[in-house]
Amino acid sequence: MGNAISIGFNIHPRWVQGSSLKAFLAPLREAGLDSLEFELDNHLPMWEDFEPLMEETVALGLQLSFHAAYRAPHTLLGYTSGKRDEIQQDYLPLLQIAENWSLRLKKQHSVVFHAATAPAPYDTRLMVEDTVAFLQWVCAEFPHLKIALENNNPSSANLVKLGIQRQDVLALIRLIDRPQAGICWDMGHDALTTQPVIAPQEWVQKVIHVHLHDFDKDRQDHYPLKFGNVPYQEWLAQLKQAGMQGIVVLELKGERFMDMGINQIMRSLADSFSAIRREVNL
């Protein structure tokens, strides 16, 4: 495998307030970090700081990956029933950021997408049509990107979500039917759905990107790897065996650290990156 699997972190400018990116990342790079993932959502706080942080990331020699916007007001609903132009115009400038980096660095970058989510009740057939047509458009409009469809979190009340179970994500990938489209295996979400520890080969072969995080006894996810509730060792071993080339992103939520001091936070992050590095043998 060599260095085929890289280790990443979902960064937000808040992480580096009062510091430099280089200083913040130094102990994490020692633990194996070599990539940062950026969410492409112009409604996020401090959005104006995201692109300068991307520039700094590349200047430091780290890799990039991206996560497409998925929170309201961004939506895929209605793409095939009258809102195609509106949705395309919403996503075009955001995805163009990732496309521009691929062209500039002469490398295909991964962008993670969620399938459609809707308030319950909602016709899932329409959600499938909207998701498939939208991602086919993305593949055509942005040929220098890899499209990674994520298996969704199962735990949102009053919502209808596509792509929670592995077989549902695979069905969407088959319908999209584009060579640049694959799976973002969110291992935290997968463990929350009590999927079998051994994943089927069709699933493993389609994985091009990974999100990894733990969850607590209350099933609150996007924690560092400290509870032992996600069998990532077995799953990363499967990906290594399959020759997967991509990034394993430790995908965390900042609010999971509210009761921790900075030294404890950095130790928790470094411990998680070291644990991932042990599994991928970097």
Residue pairs with C-beta under 8 A, 6 or more apart in sequence:
1 240
1 243
1 280
1 281
3 282
4 243
4 244
4 245
4 246
5 236
5 239
5 240
5 244
5 245
5 246
5 247
5 248
5 280
5 282
6 34
6 35
6 63
6 246
6 247
6 248
6 282
7 32
7 33
7 34
7 35
7 247
7 248
7 250
7 273
7 276
7 277
7 280
7 282
8 33
8 34
8 35
8 36
8 37
8 63
8 65
8 247
8 248
8 249
8 250
9 28
9 33
9 35
9 36
9 37
9 249
9 250
9 252
9 269
9 273
10 36
10 37
10 38
10 39
10 67
10 249
10 250
10 251
10 252
11 36
11 37
11 38
11 53
11 57
12 39
12 44
12 46
12 254
13 46
13 49
13 50
13 53
14 45
14 46
14 254
15 24
15 254
16 24
16 53
21 53
21 56
21 57
21 60
22 56
22 60
25 33
25 60
25 62
27 266
27 270
28 266
28 269
28 270
28 273
30 270
31 269
31 270
31 271
31 273
31 274
31 277
32 273
32 274
32 276
32 277
32 282
33 62
33 273
34 62
34 63
35 62
35 63
35 64
35 65
35 247
35 249
36 57
36 62
36 63
36 64
36 65
37 64
37 65
37 66
37 67
37 112
37 247
37 249
37 251
38 50
38 53
38 54
38 64
38 65
38 66
38 67
39 50
39 66
39 67
39 69
40 66
40 67
40 68
40 69
40 94
40 95
40 97
40 98
40 111
41 47
41 69
41 70
41 71
41 74
41 94
42 69
42 93
42 94
43 69
43 71
43 73
43 74
44 50
51 97
54 64
54 97
54 101
57 64
58 64
58 101
58 105
63 247
64 98
64 101
64 105
64 109
65 109
65 110
65 111
65 112
65 209
65 247
65 249
66 97
66 98
66 109
66 110
66 111
66 112
67 111
67 112
68 91
68 94
68 95
68 111
68 112
68 113
68 114
69 91
69 94
70 113
70 114
70 117
74 90
74 91
75 87
75 116
75 117
76 87
76 115
76 116
76 127
76 130
76 131
76 134
77 83
77 116
77 118
77 122
77 126
77 127
77 130
78 86
78 87
78 130
79 87
79 129
79 130
79 131
79 133
79 134
80 126
80 129
80 130
80 133
81 126
81 130
84 133
87 134
88 137
88 141
91 138
92 141
95 111
95 138
95 141
95 142
95 145
96 142
98 109
98 111
98 142
98 145
99 142
99 144
99 145
101 109
102 108
102 109
102 144
102 145
103 144
108 144
108 145
108 146
108 180
109 144
109 145
109 146
110 145
110 146
110 147
110 148
110 184
110 208
110 209
110 246
110 247
111 138
111 142
111 145
111 146
111 147
111 148
112 148
112 149
112 150
112 184
112 209
112 211
113 135
113 138
113 147
113 148
113 149
113 150
113 184
114 149
114 150
114 152
114 163
115 127
115 131
115 149
115 152
115 161
115 162
115 163
115 169
115 172
116 127
116 128
116 130
116 131
116 162
117 152
117 156
117 159
117 160
117 161
117 162
118 127
118 159
118 160
119 158
119 159
119 160
120 158
120 159
120 160
121 160
122 160
124 160
124 162
127 160
127 162
128 162
128 172
128 175
131 162
131 163
131 172
132 172
132 175
132 176
135 147
135 149
135 176
135 178
135 181
136 176
136 177
136 178
138 145
138 147
139 147
139 176
139 178
139 180
139 181
143 180
145 180
146 180
146 181
146 182
146 208
146 209
147 176
147 178
147 180
147 181
147 182
148 182
148 183
148 184
148 208
148 209
149 163
149 169
149 172
149 173
149 176
149 181
149 182
149 183
149 184
150 163
150 169
150 183
150 184
150 186
150 189
150 211
151 163
151 164
151 165
151 166
151 169
151 183
151 184
151 185
151 186
151 189
151 190
151 193
152 161
152 162
152 163
152 164
152 186
152 189
153 161
153 164
153 186
153 189
153 192
153 221
154 161
154 164
154 189
154 192
154 193
155 192
155 219
155 221
162 168
162 172
163 169
163 172
164 189
164 193
165 193
165 195
166 190
166 195
166 199
166 200
166 203
169 183
169 203
170 183
170 202
170 203
170 206
173 181
173 182
173 183
173 206
182 206
182 207
182 208
182 209
183 203
183 206
183 207
183 208
183 209
184 207
184 208
184 209
184 210
184 211
185 199
185 203
185 207
185 209
185 210
185 211
185 235
185 239
186 210
186 211
186 212
186 251
187 210
187 211
187 212
187 213
187 230
187 231
187 232
187 235
188 211
188 212
188 213
188 214
188 215
188 221
188 222
188 230
188 251
189 211
189 221
190 230
190 235
191 215
191 229
191 230
191 231
192 215
192 219
192 221
197 231
197 234
197 235
198 234
198 238
199 235
199 238
201 242
204 238
204 239
204 242
204 244
205 242
207 239
207 242
207 244
207 246
208 244
208 246
209 246
209 247
209 249
210 236
210 239
210 246
210 247
210 248
210 249
211 249
211 251
212 225
212 230
212 232
212 248
212 249
212 250
212 251
212 276
213 221
213 222
213 223
213 224
213 225
213 230
213 250
213 251
213 252
214 221
214 223
214 224
214 225
214 226
214 227
214 228
214 229
214 230
215 221
215 222
215 223
215 227
215 229
215 230
216 223
216 227
216 229
217 227
220 256
222 251
222 252
222 253
222 256
223 252
223 253
223 256
224 250
224 252
224 256
224 268
224 269
224 271
224 272
225 232
225 250
225 271
225 272
225 275
225 276
226 268
226 271
226 272
232 276
232 279
233 279
236 248
236 276
236 279
236 280
237 279
240 279
240 280
240 281
248 276
248 280
250 269
250 272
250 273
250 276
252 269
257 265
257 268
260 268
